[in-house]
Amino acid sequence: MIGEAAFPGELSLIRPPYLRAEPLEPGWRSRELPPRGHALVWSLHATPRPELLERVLARPAGVPLFLVLPPPSRVQEVVSVLTRLHELAPRAVLPWGPLAGIETLRALLASHARPLPLEVTDYLTVRGLLPLAAATAARQVLELACTTRSITALSKRMYLSRRTLGRHFEAEGIPVPSHWLQMGRLLHVAARLQREHATAFRAAVDVGYPDGFTMSNQMKRLLGCRPTEVRECLGWEWIVESWVRAETARGGFSLDRFGHAVAPYLRAVRAAAPEPVSA
């Protein structure tokens, strides 16, 4: 299926088990926050309506976007959208033709075009959750996560003292380095589970966990999901957002600096809190 045949409307949703695209209904809201393994597809069949652009820009955090171009003879009609690619931040722009199908989108969701640490830190910077002053250090932590077992060892490899590294992250209002290290490890595990179909045990041991059980428990604690869910729900954006939600709940992000960016998670955490017991 290609073009209009592959997607039922201008805006479509794909989600596990990725058998077909579904039309995106007006006012759509996912029951999950963040939506796990969802992606939005915008088929540029005709001159885009302004309200569609606003809906795409307002999509939930953690939902990647795929743009499908019209036939070459009609590309001029969608230039207004193409000039705003920086704002839209699509995962990929697909040409009209056989590539614009569900199987291609599945494969793209399970992969990443650039090194994952770079993808993640760029994403968090655009999300307004990672100041530029800390982006390089955060990326280094994610890059070293698979081969570094402790913050002390990490600091040495970054040519900083442990205290200096911690103070740098604290000053920027972001989670402590050890939490980035743990998240980086789990991201690498998730990438292998989705892309290579590796066993949970092998993926866990290769990044330093003693076994798959320990890794699974760590994943549940930090991300709220298990390896089976990560394998079934493709993409890394929702995994990063699950970590952001967990960090919001435990005060990892400064609300003075990042309150607006984490507001949906903050509301969810407050809604889930038990009612105070009257004396």
C-alpha positions as CSV (number, residue, x, y, z in Angstrom):
1,M,0.0,0.0,0.0
2,I,1.3,3.4,-0.8
3,G,0.2,7.0,-0.5
4,E,-3.5,7.5,0.3
5,A,-4.0,3.8,0.2
6,A,-1.6,3.2,3.1
7,F,-3.0,6.0,5.4
8,P,-6.8,6.6,5.9
9,G,-6.6,10.3,6.3
10,E,-4.3,13.3,6.3
11,L,-3.4,12.6,9.9
12,S,-3.0,8.9,10.9
13,L,-1.8,7.1,14.0
14,I,0.2,3.9,14.1
15,R,0.7,2.0,17.3
16,P,1.4,-1.6,18.5
17,P,1.1,-4.1,16.9
18,Y,1.6,-1.9,13.8
19,L,-0.7,-3.7,11.5
20,R,-2.4,-0.7,10.0
21,A,-2.7,3.1,10.3
22,E,-5.8,4.5,12.0
23,P,-7.4,7.9,11.2
24,L,-6.6,10.4,13.9
25,E,-9.9,11.6,15.4
26,P,-10.3,15.2,16.4
27,G,-9.5,15.7,20.0
28,W,-7.6,12.4,20.2
29,R,-6.0,11.7,23.6
30,S,-4.1,8.7,24.6
31,R,-4.9,6.9,27.8
32,E,-1.2,6.5,28.4
33,L,1.1,9.3,29.4
34,P,3.4,9.2,27.5
35,P,1.8,7.1,24.7
36,R,3.9,4.0,24.3
37,G,5.0,3.1,20.8
38,H,2.7,5.6,19.1
39,A,3.7,7.6,16.0
40,L,1.8,10.3,14.0
41,V,1.8,10.2,10.2
42,W,1.0,13.3,8.2
43,S,0.2,12.5,4.6
44,L,0.6,15.8,2.7
45,H,-2.1,15.0,0.1
46,A,-3.1,18.5,-0.6
47,T,-2.4,22.1,0.5
48,P,-2.2,21.8,4.3
49,R,-4.9,23.4,6.4
50,P,-3.5,25.6,9.3
51,E,-5.5,23.6,11.9
52,L,-3.7,20.5,10.9
53,L,-0.3,22.1,11.4
54,E,-1.4,23.2,14.9
55,R,-2.6,19.7,15.8
56,V,0.7,18.2,14.7
57,L,2.7,20.8,16.7
58,A,0.6,20.1,19.7
59,R,1.0,16.3,19.6
60,P,1.9,14.7,23.0
61,A,5.6,14.6,23.9
62,G,7.2,11.3,23.0
63,V,5.1,10.8,19.8
64,P,7.4,10.9,16.8
65,L,6.2,12.3,13.5
66,F,6.5,11.0,10.0
67,L,5.8,13.2,7.0
68,V,4.8,11.6,3.7
69,L,5.3,13.9,0.7
70,P,2.8,14.2,-2.2
71,P,3.8,13.2,-5.7
72,P,6.6,15.4,-7.1
73,S,4.2,17.4,-9.3
74,R,2.4,18.6,-6.1
75,V,5.3,19.2,-3.8
76,Q,5.0,23.0,-4.4
77,E,1.7,22.9,-2.6
78,V,3.2,21.9,0.7
79,V,6.2,24.2,0.8
80,S,4.6,26.1,3.8
81,V,5.0,22.9,5.8
82,L,8.5,22.1,4.6
83,T,9.7,25.5,5.7
84,R,8.7,24.6,9.3
85,L,10.5,21.3,9.6
86,H,12.6,22.6,12.5
87,E,9.5,23.2,14.6
88,L,7.8,19.9,13.5
89,A,11.0,17.9,14.2
90,P,9.9,14.9,12.1
91,R,11.6,11.5,12.7
92,A,11.7,11.1,8.9
93,V,10.3,12.6,5.7
94,L,9.3,9.9,3.2
95,P,8.9,10.3,-0.5
96,W,5.7,9.4,-2.3
97,G,5.9,5.7,-3.3
98,P,6.4,2.2,-2.1
99,L,8.6,3.4,0.9
100,A,5.6,5.1,2.5
101,G,4.1,2.1,4.1
102,I,3.6,0.5,7.6
103,E,6.6,-1.8,7.3
104,T,8.9,1.0,6.5
105,L,7.6,3.0,9.5
106,R,8.0,0.0,11.8
107,A,11.7,-0.3,10.7
108,L,12.3,3.4,11.2
109,L,10.7,3.4,14.7
110,A,13.0,0.5,15.7
111,S,16.2,2.4,14.5
112,H,17.8,5.8,14.8
113,A,19.6,7.8,12.1
114,R,22.3,9.1,14.3
115,P,24.1,7.9,17.5
116,L,21.4,7.4,20.1
117,P,23.0,9.7,22.8
118,L,23.1,12.5,20.2
119,E,19.5,11.9,19.2
120,V,18.3,11.9,22.8
121,T,20.2,15.0,24.0
122,D,19.0,17.0,20.9
123,Y,15.5,15.8,21.6
124,L,15.6,16.9,25.2
125,T,17.1,20.3,24.2
126,V,14.3,20.9,21.8
127,R,11.8,19.8,24.5
128,G,13.2,22.5,26.8
129,L,14.4,19.9,29.3
130,L,18.2,20.1,28.7
131,P,20.0,23.5,28.8
132,L,22.7,23.9,26.1
133,A,25.2,24.4,28.9
134,A,24.7,20.8,30.0
135,A,24.0,19.1,26.7
136,T,27.6,18.1,26.0
137,A,28.1,16.6,29.5
138,A,24.8,14.7,29.3
139,R,25.6,13.3,25.9
140,Q,29.0,12.1,27.2
141,V,27.3,10.3,30.1
142,L,24.9,8.6,27.7
143,E,27.8,7.6,25.4
144,L,29.8,6.1,28.3
145,A,26.9,4.4,29.9
146,C,27.5,1.0,28.4
147,T,31.2,0.8,29.4
148,T,31.2,2.6,32.7
149,R,29.9,1.0,36.0
150,S,30.1,3.9,38.4
151,I,29.9,7.7,38.7
152,T,33.5,7.7,40.0
153,A,34.7,5.9,36.9
154,L,32.6,8.1,34.7
155,S,34.0,11.3,36.2
156,K,37.5,10.1,35.6
157,R,36.8,9.4,32.0
158,M,35.3,12.9,31.6
159,Y,38.3,14.4,33.4
160,L,36.2,15.9,36.1
161,S,35.8,15.2,39.8
162,R,32.7,13.5,40.9
163,R,31.7,16.6,42.9
164,T,32.3,19.0,40.0
165,L,30.2,16.8,37.7
166,G,27.3,16.6,40.2
167,R,27.4,20.4,40.9
168,H,27.3,21.1,37.2
169,F,24.1,19.1,36.7
170,E,22.6,20.5,39.9
171,A,23.3,24.1,38.8
172,E,21.4,23.4,35.6
173,G,18.4,22.0,37.4
174,I,18.5,18.5,35.8
175,P,18.7,15.0,37.3
176,V,22.0,13.9,38.9
177,P,24.6,12.2,36.7
178,S,23.9,8.7,38.1
179,H,20.3,8.9,36.9
180,W,21.5,9.8,33.4
181,L,23.9,6.9,33.5
182,Q,21.1,4.5,34.5
183,M,18.9,5.9,31.8
184,G,21.6,5.6,29.2
185,R,22.2,1.9,30.0
186,L,18.5,1.1,29.7
187,L,18.3,3.0,26.4
188,H,21.0,0.9,24.9
189,V,19.2,-2.2,26.2
190,A,15.9,-1.0,24.6
191,A,17.6,-0.3,21.3
192,R,19.0,-3.8,21.1
193,L,15.6,-5.4,22.1
194,Q,13.9,-3.5,19.3
195,R,16.4,-3.6,16.6
196,E,18.3,-6.9,17.0
197,H,15.7,-9.0,18.8
198,A,18.4,-9.9,21.3
199,T,17.4,-11.7,24.5
200,A,16.9,-9.6,27.6
201,F,19.7,-11.5,29.3
202,R,22.2,-10.9,26.6
203,A,21.2,-7.2,26.2
204,A,21.5,-6.7,30.0
205,V,24.8,-8.4,30.5
206,D,26.4,-6.6,27.5
207,V,25.8,-3.2,29.3
208,G,26.9,-4.4,32.7
209,Y,23.9,-5.8,34.5
210,P,24.5,-9.2,36.2
211,D,21.5,-10.7,34.6
212,G,18.2,-10.0,32.8
213,F,16.1,-10.1,36.0
214,T,18.1,-7.2,37.6
215,M,17.9,-5.2,34.5
216,S,14.1,-5.8,34.2
217,N,13.6,-4.6,37.8
218,Q,15.7,-1.5,37.2
219,M,13.7,-0.8,34.0
220,K,10.4,-1.1,35.9
221,R,11.6,1.2,38.6
222,L,13.0,3.9,36.4
223,L,10.7,3.7,33.3
224,G,7.6,2.0,34.5
225,C,7.8,-0.8,32.0
226,R,9.3,-4.3,31.4
227,P,11.5,-5.5,28.5
228,T,8.6,-7.2,26.8
229,E,6.8,-3.9,26.6
230,V,9.9,-2.2,25.2
231,R,10.2,-4.8,22.5
232,E,6.5,-4.5,21.5
233,C,6.3,-0.7,21.7
234,L,8.8,0.6,19.2
235,G,10.7,3.9,19.4
236,W,12.9,5.6,21.9
237,E,11.1,8.9,22.4
238,W,8.4,7.3,24.7
239,I,11.1,5.6,26.7
240,V,12.9,8.9,27.3
241,E,9.6,10.5,28.2
242,S,8.9,7.7,30.7
243,W,12.2,8.5,32.3
244,V,11.2,12.3,32.3
245,R,7.9,11.4,34.0
246,A,9.7,9.3,36.7
247,E,12.3,12.1,37.3
248,T,9.5,14.6,37.6
249,A,7.8,12.5,40.3
250,R,11.0,12.3,42.3
251,G,12.0,15.9,41.8
252,G,14.8,15.4,39.4
253,F,13.9,18.4,37.2
254,S,13.8,21.9,38.7
255,L,10.2,23.1,38.5
256,D,11.3,26.7,38.5
257,R,13.1,26.1,35.3
258,F,11.2,23.2,33.7
259,G,7.8,23.4,35.2
260,H,6.1,24.1,31.9
261,A,7.8,21.3,30.0
262,V,6.9,18.7,32.7
263,A,3.4,20.1,33.5
264,P,1.4,17.1,32.1
265,Y,3.5,14.7,34.2
266,L,3.3,16.9,37.2
267,R,-0.5,16.9,37.0
268,A,-0.6,13.1,36.6
269,V,1.7,12.6,39.6
270,R,-0.5,14.9,41.7
271,A,-3.7,13.2,40.5
272,A,-2.3,9.8,41.5
273,A,-1.2,11.0,45.0
274,P,-3.5,9.7,47.8
275,E,-5.9,12.1,49.5
276,P,-4.6,13.5,52.8
277,V,-6.2,11.8,55.8
278,S,-8.1,14.2,58.0
279,A,-7.1,14.4,61.7
